[in-house]
Amino acid sequence: MKVYYFDFSACYSITRRKEVRKNGLYEWTRETPSVCTRTSEHTGQVVRAMNRNNEDYRSPAIPALTKTLLEDVKKIFKTTSGTPFMFPTTGTGAWESALTNTLSPGDRIVSFLIGQFSLLWIDQQKRLNFNVDVVESEWGQGANLQVLASKLSQDQNHTIKAICIVHNETATGVTNDISAVRTILGH
């Protein structure tokens, strides 16, 4: 059985894409899982488990459900002492919260423009009155980390307060090397 669904997890690397117009939807096929609408073979048991109403967020069952989810998240991150929390907002809300709770208006940010999501994030950074140093790359290419290394080495007064880079730019199929960014920051 084929099921169409949308995966919001944004945590898989993408190696190759092919898009096919089918029933008014774009079907994405990949060598590895991706963050795009795609088909997947599911057993009847999985489909039946997915075929249920959403829980009303005001329901008295939500606190118990939330508690079990928070405990399960600890297992995913292999921790017994960490404190997971839920952030009830969109990705845009998470961006805004991260920026406004760690930076001040006027702070300098180096931000990489590599696709639609990063474009929206940069727009938000500018509307929040940050001094945004935009590093543009051709859409479909990853962030140019040599430019980042150069900007950081030239920043003798430590005016750069944040580096903003989209990990998985799903609009273009690019996954940036966050580990390499961390290595550059350590130099």
VMD Tcl script that builds the backbone (N, CA, C; Angstrom):
set m [mol new atoms 561]
animate dup $m
set s [atomselect $m all]
$s set {name element resname resid chain x y z} {
  {N N MET 1 A 0.849 -1.165 0.000}
  {CA C MET 1 A 0.000 0.000 0.000}
  {C C MET 1 A 0.898 1.232 0.000}
  {N N LYS 2 A 0.602 2.210 -0.853}
  {CA C LYS 2 A 1.369 3.450 -0.894}
  {C C LYS 2 A 0.623 4.523 -0.129}
  {N N VAL 3 A 1.346 5.257 0.690}
  {CA C VAL 3 A 0.768 6.319 1.496}
  {C C VAL 3 A 1.559 7.584 1.233}
  {N N TYR 4 A 0.868 8.693 0.951}
  {CA C TYR 4 A 1.531 9.983 0.800}
  {C C TYR 4 A 1.550 10.670 2.152}
  {N N TYR 5 A 2.679 11.198 2.534}
  {CA C TYR 5 A 2.764 11.926 3.790}
  {C C TYR 5 A 3.853 12.973 3.695}
  {N N PHE 6 A 3.873 13.854 4.680}
  {CA C PHE 6 A 4.881 14.911 4.729}
  {C C PHE 6 A 5.679 14.740 6.000}
  {N N ASP 7 A 6.990 14.687 5.881}
  {CA C ASP 7 A 7.876 14.469 7.011}
  {C C ASP 7 A 8.478 15.797 7.425}
  {N N PHE 8 A 8.171 16.263 8.638}
  {CA C PHE 8 A 8.663 17.544 9.135}
  {C C PHE 8 A 9.960 17.398 9.927}
  {N N SER 9 A 10.523 16.210 10.012}
  {CA C SER 9 A 11.615 15.988 10.952}
  {C C SER 9 A 12.904 16.709 10.594}
  {N N ALA 10 A 13.157 16.961 9.346}
  {CA C ALA 10 A 14.341 17.710 8.917}
  {C C ALA 10 A 15.626 17.173 9.526}
  {N N CYS 11 A 15.769 15.849 9.545}
  {CA C CYS 11 A 16.969 15.312 10.192}
  {C C CYS 11 A 17.670 14.256 9.351}
  {N N TYR 12 A 17.383 14.166 8.080}
  {CA C TYR 12 A 18.018 13.165 7.254}
  {C C TYR 12 A 18.871 13.811 6.176}
  {N N SER 13 A 19.945 13.143 5.816}
  {CA C SER 13 A 20.759 13.668 4.720}
  {C C SER 13 A 20.125 13.268 3.393}
  {N N ILE 14 A 20.357 14.092 2.394}
  {CA C ILE 14 A 19.745 13.893 1.090}
  {C C ILE 14 A 20.863 13.662 0.079}
  {N N THR 15 A 20.750 12.600 -0.712}
  {CA C THR 15 A 21.827 12.320 -1.648}
  {C C THR 15 A 21.438 12.526 -3.105}
  {N N ARG 16 A 20.203 12.265 -3.471}
  {CA C ARG 16 A 19.797 12.422 -4.864}
  {C C ARG 16 A 18.293 12.588 -4.903}
  {N N ARG 17 A 17.806 13.405 -5.839}
  {CA C ARG 17 A 16.364 13.571 -5.900}
  {C C ARG 17 A 15.847 13.397 -7.316}
  {N N LYS 18 A 14.609 13.004 -7.376}
  {CA C LYS 18 A 13.895 12.878 -8.636}
  {C C LYS 18 A 12.467 13.267 -8.322}
  {N N GLU 19 A 11.906 14.159 -9.104}
  {CA C GLU 19 A 10.555 14.575 -8.783}
  {C C GLU 19 A 9.626 14.172 -9.935}
  {N N VAL 20 A 8.473 13.665 -9.567}
  {CA C VAL 20 A 7.499 13.182 -10.530}
  {C C VAL 20 A 6.148 13.767 -10.150}
  {N N ARG 21 A 5.464 14.357 -11.111}
  {CA C ARG 21 A 4.136 14.905 -10.842}
  {C C ARG 21 A 3.154 13.743 -10.859}
  {N N LYS 22 A 2.395 13.581 -9.764}
  {CA C LYS 22 A 1.470 12.460 -9.662}
  {C C LYS 22 A 0.267 12.884 -8.843}
  {N N ASN 23 A -0.910 12.775 -9.402}
  {CA C ASN 23 A -2.151 13.121 -8.697}
  {C C ASN 23 A -2.115 14.529 -8.110}
  {N N GLY 24 A -1.497 15.465 -8.816}
  {CA C GLY 24 A -1.456 16.837 -8.337}
  {C C GLY 24 A -0.416 17.085 -7.263}
  {N N LEU 25 A 0.319 16.065 -6.842}
  {CA C LEU 25 A 1.349 16.211 -5.820}
  {C C LEU 25 A 2.710 15.910 -6.439}
  {N N TYR 26 A 3.758 16.443 -5.852}
  {CA C TYR 26 A 5.091 16.045 -6.253}
  {C C TYR 26 A 5.500 14.866 -5.393}
  {N N GLU 27 A 5.893 13.803 -6.031}
  {CA C GLU 27 A 6.374 12.635 -5.317}
  {C C GLU 27 A 7.897 12.678 -5.376}
  {N N TRP 28 A 8.538 12.655 -4.218}
  {CA C TRP 28 A 9.992 12.743 -4.151}
  {C C TRP 28 A 10.540 11.365 -3.824}
  {N N THR 29 A 11.512 10.936 -4.571}
  {CA C THR 29 A 12.170 9.675 -4.257}
  {C C THR 29 A 13.624 9.980 -3.986}
  {N N ARG 30 A 14.194 9.319 -3.042}
  {CA C ARG 30 A 15.574 9.568 -2.618}
  {C C ARG 30 A 16.272 8.251 -2.322}
  {N N GLU 31 A 17.587 8.291 -2.353}
  {CA C GLU 31 A 18.352 7.136 -1.900}
  {C C GLU 31 A 18.293 7.025 -0.387}
  {N N THR 32 A 18.169 8.163 0.295}
  {CA C THR 32 A 18.038 8.173 1.751}
  {C C THR 32 A 16.791 8.970 2.090}
  {N N PRO 33 A 16.233 8.798 3.284}
  {CA C PRO 33 A 15.021 9.549 3.637}
  {C C PRO 33 A 15.243 11.056 3.522}
  {N N SER 34 A 14.194 11.773 3.247}
  {CA C SER 34 A 14.307 13.211 3.072}
  {C C SER 34 A 13.134 13.909 3.720}
  {N N VAL 35 A 13.176 15.218 3.667}
  {CA C VAL 35 A 12.123 16.026 4.251}
  {C C VAL 35 A 11.286 16.570 3.110}
  {N N CYS 36 A 10.514 15.740 2.490}
  {CA C CYS 36 A 9.692 16.132 1.350}
  {C C CYS 36 A 8.512 15.182 1.267}
  {N N THR 37 A 7.489 15.602 0.555}
  {CA C THR 37 A 6.371 14.707 0.328}
  {C C THR 37 A 6.875 13.535 -0.487}
  {N N ARG 38 A 6.528 12.343 -0.085}
  {CA C ARG 38 A 6.996 11.168 -0.808}
  {C C ARG 38 A 6.075 9.991 -0.526}
  {N N THR 39 A 6.245 8.931 -1.274}
  {CA C THR 39 A 5.463 7.732 -1.012}
  {C C THR 39 A 6.331 6.763 -0.225}
  {N N SER 40 A 5.662 5.907 0.485}
  {CA C SER 40 A 6.373 4.903 1.262}
  {C C SER 40 A 5.477 3.681 1.369}
  {N N GLU 41 A 6.095 2.515 1.344}
  {CA C GLU 41 A 5.329 1.282 1.527}
  {C C GLU 41 A 5.094 1.094 3.025}
  {N N HIS 42 A 3.845 0.905 3.418}
  {CA C HIS 42 A 3.516 0.671 4.817}
  {C C HIS 42 A 2.637 -0.559 4.908}
  {N N THR 43 A 2.794 -1.287 5.982}
  {CA C THR 43 A 1.917 -2.420 6.223}
  {C C THR 43 A 0.555 -1.903 6.647}
  {N N GLY 44 A -0.451 -2.731 6.551}
  {CA C GLY 44 A -1.788 -2.347 6.978}
  {C C GLY 44 A -1.818 -1.958 8.442}
  {N N GLN 45 A -0.996 -2.620 9.276}
  {CA C GLN 45 A -0.958 -2.316 10.705}
  {C C GLN 45 A -0.488 -0.885 10.939}
  {N N VAL 46 A 0.524 -0.441 10.213}
  {CA C VAL 46 A 1.036 0.929 10.365}
  {C C VAL 46 A -0.013 1.928 9.906}
  {N N VAL 47 A -0.636 1.659 8.766}
  {CA C VAL 47 A -1.649 2.569 8.243}
  {C C VAL 47 A -2.817 2.680 9.213}
  {N N ARG 48 A -3.253 1.548 9.787}
  {CA C ARG 48 A -4.359 1.590 10.770}
  {C C ARG 48 A -3.957 2.388 12.009}
  {N N ALA 49 A -2.704 2.264 12.440}
  {CA C ALA 49 A -2.243 3.016 13.612}
  {C C ALA 49 A -2.226 4.510 13.330}
  {N N MET 50 A -1.941 4.883 12.083}
  {CA C MET 50 A -1.909 6.297 11.707}
  {C C MET 50 A -3.311 6.848 11.486}
  {N N ASN 51 A -4.284 5.984 11.253}
  {CA C ASN 51 A -5.638 6.383 10.919}
  {C C ASN 51 A -6.446 6.629 12.193}
  {N N ARG 52 A -6.175 7.749 12.841}
  {CA C ARG 52 A -6.896 8.119 14.043}
  {C C ARG 52 A -6.965 9.627 14.127}
  {N N ASN 53 A -7.907 10.101 14.889}
  {CA C ASN 53 A -8.058 11.541 15.055}
  {C C ASN 53 A -6.905 12.112 15.876}
  {N N ASN 54 A -6.582 13.361 15.615}
  {CA C ASN 54 A -5.617 14.059 16.456}
  {C C ASN 54 A -6.213 14.258 17.836}
  {N N GLU 55 A -5.355 14.290 18.825}
  {CA C GLU 55 A -5.797 14.546 20.195}
  {C C GLU 55 A -6.098 16.039 20.335}
  {N N ASP 56 A -7.203 16.360 20.961}
  {CA C ASP 56 A -7.531 17.758 21.246}
  {C C ASP 56 A -6.521 18.273 22.261}
  {N N TYR 57 A -5.806 19.347 21.924}
  {CA C TYR 57 A -4.750 19.824 22.815}
  {C C TYR 57 A -5.279 20.326 24.150}
  {N N ARG 58 A -6.591 20.502 24.270}
  {CA C ARG 58 A -7.181 20.897 25.557}
  {C C ARG 58 A -7.689 19.684 26.337}
  {N N SER 59 A -7.541 18.527 25.757}
  {CA C SER 59 A -8.046 17.306 26.382}
  {C C SER 59 A -7.311 17.007 27.687}
  {N N PRO 60 A -8.017 16.421 28.667}
  {CA C PRO 60 A -7.337 16.032 29.911}
  {C C PRO 60 A -6.289 14.942 29.686}
  {N N ALA 61 A -6.305 14.293 28.524}
  {CA C ALA 61 A -5.315 13.245 28.232}
  {C C ALA 61 A -3.957 13.831 27.839}
  {N N ILE 62 A -3.907 15.088 27.460}
  {CA C ILE 62 A -2.665 15.702 26.970}
  {C C ILE 62 A -1.533 15.692 27.997}
  {N N PRO 63 A -1.755 16.053 29.259}
  {CA C PRO 63 A -0.624 16.023 30.203}
  {C C PRO 63 A 0.050 14.649 30.308}
  {N N ALA 64 A -0.736 13.584 30.363}
  {CA C ALA 64 A -0.165 12.237 30.459}
  {C C ALA 64 A 0.579 11.880 29.173}
  {N N LEU 65 A -0.018 12.230 28.028}
  {CA C LEU 65 A 0.630 11.972 26.743}
  {C C LEU 65 A 1.946 12.732 26.644}
  {N N THR 66 A 1.919 13.984 27.043}
  {CA C THR 66 A 3.114 14.823 26.992}
  {C C THR 66 A 4.219 14.250 27.864}
  {N N LYS 67 A 3.864 13.796 29.048}
  {CA C LYS 67 A 4.866 13.237 29.962}
  {C C LYS 67 A 5.551 12.028 29.336}
  {N N THR 68 A 4.786 11.145 28.717}
  {CA C THR 68 A 5.408 9.967 28.100}
  {C C THR 68 A 6.286 10.372 26.913}
  {N N LEU 69 A 5.855 11.366 26.149}
  {CA C LEU 69 A 6.670 11.831 25.028}
  {C C LEU 69 A 7.995 12.402 25.509}
  {N N LEU 70 A 7.958 13.188 26.566}
  {CA C LEU 70 A 9.184 13.782 27.096}
  {C C LEU 70 A 10.133 12.704 27.622}
  {N N GLU 71 A 9.598 11.671 28.226}
  {CA C GLU 71 A 10.453 10.574 28.691}
  {C C GLU 71 A 11.048 9.814 27.502}
  {N N ASP 72 A 10.255 9.614 26.451}
  {CA C ASP 72 A 10.749 8.910 25.270}
  {C C ASP 72 A 11.830 9.702 24.543}
  {N N VAL 73 A 11.724 11.024 24.547}
  {CA C VAL 73 A 12.742 11.860 23.906}
  {C C VAL 73 A 14.088 11.660 24.590}
  {N N LYS 74 A 14.093 11.459 25.892}
  {CA C LYS 74 A 15.345 11.196 26.607}
  {C C LYS 74 A 16.038 9.961 26.042}
  {N N LYS 75 A 15.259 8.936 25.726}
  {CA C LYS 75 A 15.841 7.706 25.166}
  {C C LYS 75 A 16.483 7.983 23.811}
  {N N ILE 76 A 15.829 8.803 22.991}
  {CA C ILE 76 A 16.372 9.123 21.671}
  {C C ILE 76 A 17.732 9.801 21.796}
  {N N PHE 77 A 17.859 10.705 22.774}
  {CA C PHE 77 A 19.107 11.441 22.970}
  {C C PHE 77 A 20.050 10.752 23.952}
  {N N LYS 78 A 19.683 9.525 24.356}
  {CA C LYS 78 A 20.528 8.708 25.224}
  {C C LYS 78 A 20.948 9.445 26.485}
  {N N THR 79 A 19.964 9.981 27.178}
  {CA C THR 79 A 20.231 10.680 28.428}
  {C C THR 79 A 19.212 10.273 29.482}
  {N N THR 80 A 19.649 10.256 30.702}
  {CA C THR 80 A 18.723 10.059 31.812}
  {C C THR 80 A 18.616 11.327 32.637}
  {N N SER 81 A 19.572 12.230 32.463}
  {CA C SER 81 A 19.576 13.441 33.277}
  {C C SER 81 A 19.161 14.696 32.509}
  {N N GLY 82 A 19.098 14.628 31.180}
  {CA C GLY 82 A 18.695 15.793 30.399}
  {C C GLY 82 A 17.248 16.166 30.660}
  {N N THR 83 A 16.908 17.414 30.399}
  {CA C THR 83 A 15.537 17.883 30.599}
  {C C THR 83 A 14.963 18.321 29.256}
  {N N PRO 84 A 14.222 17.438 28.596}
  {CA C PRO 84 A 13.609 17.833 27.324}
  {C C PRO 84 A 12.425 18.753 27.567}
  {N N PHE 85 A 12.109 19.552 26.576}
  {CA C PHE 85 A 10.927 20.395 26.669}
  {C C PHE 85 A 10.297 20.504 25.297}
  {N N MET 86 A 9.027 20.835 25.276}
  {CA C MET 86 A 8.310 21.022 24.022}
  {C C MET 86 A 8.190 22.502 23.747}
  {N N PHE 87 A 8.298 22.831 22.498}
  {CA C PHE 87 A 8.217 24.219 22.088}
  {C C PHE 87 A 7.007 24.336 21.165}
  {N N PRO 88 A 5.873 24.773 21.680}
  {CA C PRO 88 A 4.636 24.768 20.892}
  {C C PRO 88 A 4.543 25.950 19.926}
  {N N THR 89 A 5.248 25.853 18.820}
  {CA C THR 89 A 5.221 26.907 17.812}
  {C C THR 89 A 5.651 26.334 16.470}
  {N N THR 90 A 5.644 27.160 15.485}
  {CA C THR 90 A 6.160 26.792 14.177}
  {C C THR 90 A 7.677 26.944 14.182}
  {N N GLY 91 A 8.316 26.534 13.095}
  {CA C GLY 91 A 9.755 26.748 12.958}
  {C C GLY 91 A 10.101 28.220 13.014}
  {N N THR 92 A 9.259 29.057 12.433}
  {CA C THR 92 A 9.490 30.503 12.455}
  {C C THR 92 A 9.461 31.032 13.879}
  {N N GLY 93 A 8.553 30.518 14.694}
  {CA C GLY 93 A 8.499 30.911 16.095}
  {C C GLY 93 A 9.749 30.482 16.849}
  {N N ALA 94 A 10.254 29.303 16.528}
  {CA C ALA 94 A 11.490 28.833 17.161}
  {C C ALA 94 A 12.663 29.718 16.754}
  {N N TRP 95 A 12.726 30.095 15.473}
  {CA C TRP 95 A 13.785 31.010 15.022}
  {C C TRP 95 A 13.732 32.302 15.828}
  {N N GLU 96 A 12.538 32.888 15.901}
  {CA C GLU 96 A 12.393 34.170 16.590}
  {C C GLU 96 A 12.788 34.051 18.052}
  {N N SER 97 A 12.353 32.983 18.706}
  {CA C SER 97 A 12.687 32.794 20.104}
  {C C SER 97 A 14.189 32.640 20.299}
  {N N ALA 98 A 14.829 31.851 19.457}
  {CA C ALA 98 A 16.277 31.650 19.572}
  {C C ALA 98 A 17.026 32.968 19.393}
  {N N LEU 99 A 16.616 33.745 18.399}
  {CA C LEU 99 A 17.292 35.018 18.132}
  {C C LEU 99 A 17.069 36.034 19.249}
  {N N THR 100 A 15.824 36.233 19.650}
  {CA C THR 100 A 15.519 37.297 20.611}
  {C C THR 100 A 15.923 36.944 22.041}
  {N N ASN 101 A 16.108 35.656 22.328}
  {CA C ASN 101 A 16.516 35.263 23.677}
  {C C ASN 101 A 18.026 35.130 23.833}
  {N N THR 102 A 18.765 35.256 22.739}
  {CA C THR 102 A 20.225 35.137 22.832}
  {C C THR 102 A 20.964 36.360 22.308}
  {N N LEU 103 A 20.279 37.214 21.564}
  {CA C LEU 103 A 20.926 38.367 20.941}
  {C C LEU 103 A 20.169 39.648 21.273}
  {N N SER 104 A 20.787 40.771 20.954}
  {CA C SER 104 A 20.158 42.081 21.133}
  {C C SER 104 A 20.079 42.790 19.790}
  {N N PRO 105 A 19.071 43.643 19.590}
  {CA C PRO 105 A 19.004 44.407 18.338}
  {C C PRO 105 A 20.336 45.114 18.087}
  {N N GLY 106 A 20.772 45.057 16.824}
  {CA C GLY 106 A 22.042 45.663 16.448}
  {C C GLY 106 A 23.204 44.687 16.461}
  {N N ASP 107 A 23.040 43.513 17.122}
  {CA C ASP 107 A 24.112 42.528 17.123}
  {C C ASP 107 A 24.385 42.049 15.697}
  {N N ARG 108 A 25.644 41.747 15.431}
  {CA C ARG 108 A 26.054 41.296 14.094}
  {C C ARG 108 A 25.890 39.787 13.982}
  {N N ILE 109 A 25.229 39.376 12.898}
  {CA C ILE 109 A 24.991 37.969 12.589}
  {C C ILE 109 A 25.574 37.688 11.209}
  {N N VAL 110 A 26.265 36.568 11.068}
  {CA C VAL 110 A 26.640 36.078 9.743}
  {C C VAL 110 A 25.625 35.001 9.404}
  {N N SER 111 A 24.897 35.190 8.307}
  {CA C SER 111 A 23.823 34.278 7.929}
  {C C SER 111 A 24.005 33.849 6.477}
  {N N PHE 112 A 23.789 32.571 6.217}
  {CA C PHE 112 A 24.022 32.013 4.891}
  {C C PHE 112 A 22.727 31.875 4.109}
  {N N LEU 113 A 22.680 32.493 2.933}
  {CA C LEU 113 A 21.514 32.426 2.048}
  {C C LEU 113 A 21.773 31.342 1.015}
  {N N ILE 114 A 21.072 30.203 1.198}
  {CA C ILE 114 A 21.279 29.068 0.294}
  {C C ILE 114 A 19.967 28.510 -0.255}
  {N N GLY 115 A 18.834 29.108 0.118}
  {CA C GLY 115 A 17.540 28.615 -0.344}
  {C C GLY 115 A 16.398 29.352 0.331}
  {N N GLN 116 A 15.187 28.851 0.142}
  {CA C GLN 116 A 13.985 29.539 0.611}
  {C C GLN 116 A 13.922 29.672 2.129}
  {N N PHE 117 A 14.244 28.613 2.869}
  {CA C PHE 117 A 14.155 28.696 4.329}
  {C C PHE 117 A 15.157 29.700 4.880}
  {N N SER 118 A 16.356 29.669 4.363}
  {CA C SER 118 A 17.355 30.637 4.842}
  {C C SER 118 A 16.972 32.050 4.439}
  {N N LEU 119 A 16.338 32.220 3.283}
  {CA C LEU 119 A 15.867 33.538 2.858}
  {C C LEU 119 A 14.851 34.094 3.858}
  {N N LEU 120 A 13.917 33.244 4.282}
  {CA C LEU 120 A 12.912 33.669 5.252}
  {C C LEU 120 A 13.541 33.981 6.607}
  {N N TRP 121 A 14.525 33.191 6.992}
  {CA C TRP 121 A 15.192 33.422 8.277}
  {C C TRP 121 A 15.948 34.747 8.264}
  {N N ILE 122 A 16.632 35.020 7.166}
  {CA C ILE 122 A 17.361 36.286 7.037}
  {C C ILE 122 A 16.391 37.466 7.077}
  {N N ASP 123 A 15.253 37.328 6.399}
  {CA C ASP 123 A 14.245 38.385 6.441}
  {C C ASP 123 A 13.809 38.641 7.886}
  {N N GLN 124 A 13.592 37.579 8.633}
  {CA C GLN 124 A 13.198 37.732 10.032}
  {C C GLN 124 A 14.298 38.411 10.843}
  {N N GLN 125 A 15.550 38.032 10.611}
  {CA C GLN 125 A 16.675 38.643 11.331}
  {C C GLN 125 A 16.724 40.145 11.081}
  {N N LYS 126 A 16.497 40.544 9.855}
  {CA C LYS 126 A 16.506 41.969 9.521}
  {C C LYS 126 A 15.341 42.694 10.175}
  {N N ARG 127 A 14.140 42.075 10.176}
  {CA C ARG 127 A 12.976 42.700 10.803}
  {C C ARG 127 A 13.140 42.828 12.309}
  {N N LEU 128 A 13.975 41.964 12.906}
  {CA C LEU 128 A 14.248 42.040 14.340}
  {C C LEU 128 A 15.404 42.988 14.649}
  {N N ASN 129 A 15.829 43.726 13.630}
  {CA C ASN 129 A 16.847 44.780 13.776}
  {C C ASN 129 A 18.241 44.284 14.135}
  {N N PHE 130 A 18.602 43.111 13.601}
  {CA C PHE 130 A 19.971 42.657 13.743}
  {C C PHE 130 A 20.783 43.172 12.572}
  {N N ASN 131 A 22.081 43.291 12.759}
  {CA C ASN 131 A 23.006 43.680 11.697}
  {C C ASN 131 A 23.404 42.391 10.986}
  {N N VAL 132 A 22.745 42.098 9.869}
  {CA C VAL 132 A 22.894 40.804 9.209}
  {C C VAL 132 A 23.901 40.894 8.068}
  {N N ASP 133 A 24.945 40.104 8.178}
  {CA C ASP 133 A 25.968 39.969 7.147}
  {C C ASP 133 A 25.609 38.725 6.342}
  {N N VAL 134 A 24.997 38.913 5.176}
  {CA C VAL 134 A 24.480 37.802 4.380}
  {C C VAL 134 A 25.576 37.262 3.463}
  {N N VAL 135 A 25.793 35.953 3.529}
  {CA C VAL 135 A 26.727 35.266 2.636}
  {C C VAL 135 A 25.869 34.471 1.659}
  {N N GLU 136 A 25.843 34.909 0.417}
  {CA C GLU 136 A 25.000 34.254 -0.593}
  {C C GLU 136 A 25.761 33.148 -1.301}
  {N N SER 137 A 25.058 32.056 -1.519}
  {CA C SER 137 A 25.558 30.952 -2.337}
  {C C SER 137 A 24.490 30.648 -3.374}
  {N N GLU 138 A 24.890 30.025 -4.440}
  {CA C GLU 138 A 23.914 29.608 -5.445}
  {C C GLU 138 A 22.988 28.587 -4.791}
  {N N TRP 139 A 21.672 28.756 -5.002}
  {CA C TRP 139 A 20.713 27.819 -4.432}
  {C C TRP 139 A 21.024 26.423 -4.958}
  {N N GLY 140 A 21.030 25.471 -4.060}
  {CA C GLY 140 A 21.402 24.105 -4.401}
  {C C GLY 140 A 22.833 23.788 -3.981}
  {N N GLN 141 A 23.564 24.806 -3.578}
  {CA C GLN 141 A 24.928 24.627 -3.067}
  {C C GLN 141 A 24.898 24.854 -1.559}
  {N N GLY 142 A 25.772 24.213 -0.848}
  {CA C GLY 142 A 25.861 24.409 0.591}
  {C C GLY 142 A 26.521 25.732 0.925}
  {N N ALA 143 A 26.504 26.069 2.200}
  {CA C ALA 143 A 27.132 27.297 2.678}
  {C C ALA 143 A 28.642 27.228 2.416}
  {N N ASN 144 A 29.194 28.340 1.993}
  {CA C ASN 144 A 30.627 28.425 1.731}
  {C C ASN 144 A 31.340 28.661 3.064}
  {N N LEU 145 A 31.855 27.597 3.630}
  {CA C LEU 145 A 32.460 27.686 4.954}
  {C C LEU 145 A 33.831 28.352 4.930}
  {N N GLN 146 A 34.433 28.449 3.755}
  {CA C GLN 146 A 35.690 29.205 3.646}
  {C C GLN 146 A 35.422 30.684 3.898}
  {N N VAL 147 A 34.271 31.169 3.443}
  {CA C VAL 147 A 33.894 32.560 3.702}
  {C C VAL 147 A 33.698 32.757 5.204}
  {N N LEU 148 A 33.060 31.790 5.854}
  {CA C LEU 148 A 32.867 31.884 7.306}
  {C C LEU 148 A 34.218 31.953 8.019}
  {N N ALA 149 A 35.133 31.068 7.662}
  {CA C ALA 149 A 36.449 31.059 8.298}
  {C C ALA 149 A 37.152 32.399 8.102}
  {N N SER 150 A 37.039 32.954 6.908}
  {CA C SER 150 A 37.665 34.248 6.613}
  {C C SER 150 A 37.048 35.362 7.452}
  {N N LYS 151 A 35.716 35.391 7.520}
  {CA C LYS 151 A 35.027 36.438 8.293}
  {C C LYS 151 A 35.397 36.354 9.778}
  {N N LEU 152 A 35.480 35.151 10.300}
  {CA C LEU 152 A 35.821 34.998 11.715}
  {C C LEU 152 A 37.272 35.395 11.991}
  {N N SER 153 A 38.172 35.054 11.079}
  {CA C SER 153 A 39.576 35.419 11.299}
  {C C SER 153 A 39.780 36.931 11.207}
  {N N GLN 154 A 38.956 37.614 10.422}
  {CA C GLN 154 A 39.049 39.072 10.285}
  {C C GLN 154 A 38.343 39.816 11.415}
  {N N ASP 155 A 37.550 39.116 12.190}
  {CA C ASP 155 A 36.762 39.746 13.256}
  {C C ASP 155 A 37.574 39.810 14.556}
  {N N GLN 156 A 38.598 40.624 14.558}
  {CA C GLN 156 A 39.490 40.741 15.719}
  {C C GLN 156 A 38.794 41.319 16.951}
  {N N ASN 157 A 37.764 42.125 16.753}
  {CA C ASN 157 A 37.045 42.742 17.871}
  {C C ASN 157 A 35.840 41.919 18.339}
  {N N HIS 158 A 35.665 40.740 17.757}
  {CA C HIS 158 A 34.569 39.831 18.128}
  {C C HIS 158 A 33.208 40.499 18.013}
  {N N THR 159 A 32.983 41.155 16.883}
  {CA C THR 159 A 31.686 41.802 16.652}
  {C C THR 159 A 30.634 40.813 16.177}
  {N N ILE 160 A 31.050 39.668 15.639}
  {CA C ILE 160 A 30.094 38.643 15.201}
  {C C ILE 160 A 29.568 37.931 16.445}
  {N N LYS 161 A 28.268 38.035 16.649}
  {CA C LYS 161 A 27.643 37.450 17.837}
  {C C LYS 161 A 26.944 36.123 17.545}
  {N N ALA 162 A 26.667 35.847 16.254}
  {CA C ALA 162 A 25.974 34.603 15.919}
  {C C ALA 162 A 26.261 34.207 14.479}
  {N N ILE 163 A 26.247 32.913 14.249}
  {CA C ILE 163 A 26.329 32.335 12.906}
  {C C ILE 163 A 24.995 31.628 12.698}
  {N N CYS 164 A 24.267 31.995 11.650}
  {CA C CYS 164 A 22.972 31.364 11.366}
  {C C CYS 164 A 23.090 30.585 10.064}
  {N N ILE 165 A 22.868 29.298 10.168}
  {CA C ILE 165 A 22.983 28.422 9.010}
  {C C ILE 165 A 21.892 27.362 9.103}
  {N N VAL 166 A 21.177 27.169 8.024}
  {CA C VAL 166 A 20.123 26.158 7.972}
  {C C VAL 166 A 20.787 24.800 7.777}
  {N N HIS 167 A 20.459 23.856 8.642}
  {CA C HIS 167 A 21.061 22.527 8.531}
  {C C HIS 167 A 20.581 21.827 7.263}
  {N N ASN 168 A 19.274 21.631 7.135}
  {CA C ASN 168 A 18.699 20.985 5.957}
  {C C ASN 168 A 17.826 21.985 5.217}
  {N N GLU 169 A 18.308 22.483 4.109}
  {CA C GLU 169 A 17.554 23.424 3.274}
  {C C GLU 169 A 16.717 22.582 2.320}
  {N N THR 170 A 15.520 22.226 2.760}
  {CA C THR 170 A 14.706 21.282 2.003}
  {C C THR 170 A 14.230 21.838 0.671}
  {N N ALA 171 A 14.175 23.157 0.532}
  {CA C ALA 171 A 13.734 23.735 -0.741}
  {C C ALA 171 A 14.724 23.438 -1.853}
  {N N THR 172 A 15.989 23.216 -1.492}
  {CA C THR 172 A 17.015 22.960 -2.513}
  {C C THR 172 A 17.680 21.594 -2.350}
  {N N GLY 173 A 17.384 20.894 -1.289}
  {CA C GLY 173 A 17.973 19.574 -1.080}
  {C C GLY 173 A 19.384 19.606 -0.532}
  {N N VAL 174 A 19.767 20.684 0.143}
  {CA C VAL 174 A 21.127 20.824 0.666}
  {C C VAL 174 A 21.156 20.545 2.159}
  {N N THR 175 A 22.138 19.757 2.578}
  {CA C THR 175 A 22.420 19.559 3.992}
  {C C THR 175 A 23.788 20.159 4.266}
  {N N ASN 176 A 23.840 21.126 5.178}
  {CA C ASN 176 A 25.109 21.771 5.526}
  {C C ASN 176 A 25.848 20.973 6.589}
  {N N ASP 177 A 27.156 21.066 6.571}
  {CA C ASP 177 A 28.026 20.348 7.489}
  {C C ASP 177 A 28.196 21.153 8.777}
  {N N ILE 178 A 27.299 20.922 9.727}
  {CA C ILE 178 A 27.305 21.671 10.977}
  {C C ILE 178 A 28.545 21.337 11.807}
  {N N SER 179 A 29.019 20.119 11.721}
  {CA C SER 179 A 30.236 19.735 12.435}
  {C C SER 179 A 31.424 20.555 11.953}
  {N N ALA 180 A 31.493 20.802 10.653}
  {CA C ALA 180 A 32.582 21.630 10.110}
  {C C ALA 180 A 32.458 23.079 10.597}
  {N N VAL 181 A 31.235 23.571 10.725}
  {CA C VAL 181 A 31.025 24.922 11.261}
  {C C VAL 181 A 31.582 24.980 12.679}
  {N N ARG 182 A 31.280 23.955 13.486}
  {CA C ARG 182 A 31.763 23.924 14.870}
  {C C ARG 182 A 33.299 23.886 14.909}
  {N N THR 183 A 33.890 23.142 14.000}
  {CA C THR 183 A 35.359 23.083 13.929}
  {C C THR 183 A 35.939 24.451 13.618}
  {N N ILE 184 A 35.328 25.163 12.684}
  {CA C ILE 184 A 35.790 26.520 12.334}
  {C C ILE 184 A 35.662 27.442 13.533}
  {N N LEU 185 A 34.571 27.334 14.275}
  {CA C LEU 185 A 34.378 28.187 15.448}
  {C C LEU 185 A 35.418 27.914 16.530}
  {N N GLY 186 A 35.946 26.683 16.572}
  {CA C GLY 186 A 36.918 26.323 17.576}
  {C C GLY 186 A 38.317 26.836 17.308}
  {N N HIS 187 A 38.558 27.362 16.120}
  {CA C HIS 187 A 39.905 27.857 15.776}
  {C C HIS 187 A 40.085 29.290 16.169}
}
mol reanalyze $m
mol bondsrecalc $m
mol representation Tube
mol addrep $m
